Amino acid sequence: MLRKMSWENELSGLKVLIFDWDGTLVDSIMRIVEAMHVASDTCAVPRCTDDAVRAIIGLAMPQAYDVLYPQADDAALKERFISAYSETYIQLEEQPSEFYPGVREALEQYRHAGYQLAVATGKSRRGLHRVLSGHNMLDYFDITRCADETCSKPDPLMLHEILTHCNATPAQAIMVGDSPFDLRMANNAKVPGVAVSYGAQPMHILQREDPVLAIDHFSELTLWLQQQPRTLLKGALDE
């Protein structure tokens, strides 16, 4: 059984909690899949399977397209596809995707405990601004980084930028995500990664990226934070 502890005392060295957005905080995976299928139909290219689409979630759209259609070399077609995807997704997100159970409440607890909160996402800045506005959270996070203003995952640049902004070392942060790209980015930045199984990819795939924690429900992160000595986070990185 996990012991309740004072976050302020026990976790005084852990400063920054970094989250992916789609599939980690909000339940948007099937909308992404549907928007990709509509884009395929609009551009008269073969639909990819649901699993293939889920496998690219986390990448910026240009990189995602290249993975799904590696033989395509038509720049105009690629631009039309990305535009069709964006237009469809905006329509589907007229009512923003809901947070997974307990997420909003947990984020409030983390803020109250003094953590700096950040988002590292494959979304565009315009897309993230839209959904944050829809949830009345435009000023909620200490910093957010998007794929179109830095490097796409799994490049570690957006994590480096977040750490610099928060004046934190890699050992003073964790990266929580539902895709291998999230966790690979964390590994590349030497930030401990936390894998969630309820989003884009099943746990057996995420485990290949050696996360320090694997959870099936967001509430498990809170329990882990309550019991986690700071030295264990640093030790996990040093091993």
Stockholm file with secondary structure:
# STOCKHOLM 1.0

chainA/1-239         MLRKMSWENELSGLKVLIFDWDGTLVDSIMRIVEAMHVASDTCAVPRCTDDAVRAIIGLAMPQAYDVLYPQADDAALKERFISAYSETYIQLEEQPSEFYPGVREALEQYRHAGYQLAVATGKSRRGLHRVLSGHNMLDYFDITRCADETCSKPDPLMLHEILTHCNATPAQAIMVGDSPFDLRMANNAKVPGVAVSYGAQPMHILQREDPVLAIDHFSELTLWLQQQPRTLLKGALDE
#=GR chainA/1-239 SS CCCCCCHHHHTSSCCEEEECSBTTTBCCHHHHHHHHHHHHHHTTCCCCCHHHHHHHTTSCHHHHHHHHCTTCCCHHHHHHHHHHHHHHHHHHTSSCCCBCTTHHHHHHHHHHTTCEEEEEESSCHHHHHHHHHHTTCTTTSSEEEETTSSCCTTSSHHHHHHHHHHTCCGGGEEEEESSHHHHHHHHHHTCCEEEETTSSSCHHHHGGGCCSEEESSTHHHHHHHHHCCHHHHHHHHHC
#=GC SS_cons         CCCCCCHHHHTSSCCEEEECSBTTTBCCHHHHHHHHHHHHHHTTCCCCCHHHHHHHTTSCHHHHHHHHCTTCCCHHHHHHHHHHHHHHHHHHTSSCCCBCTTHHHHHHHHHHTTCEEEEEESSCHHHHHHHHHHTTCTTTSSEEEETTSSCCTTSSHHHHHHHHHHTCCGGGEEEEESSHHHHHHHHHHTCCEEEETTSSSCHHHHGGGCCSEEESSTHHHHHHHHHCCHHHHHHHHHC
//
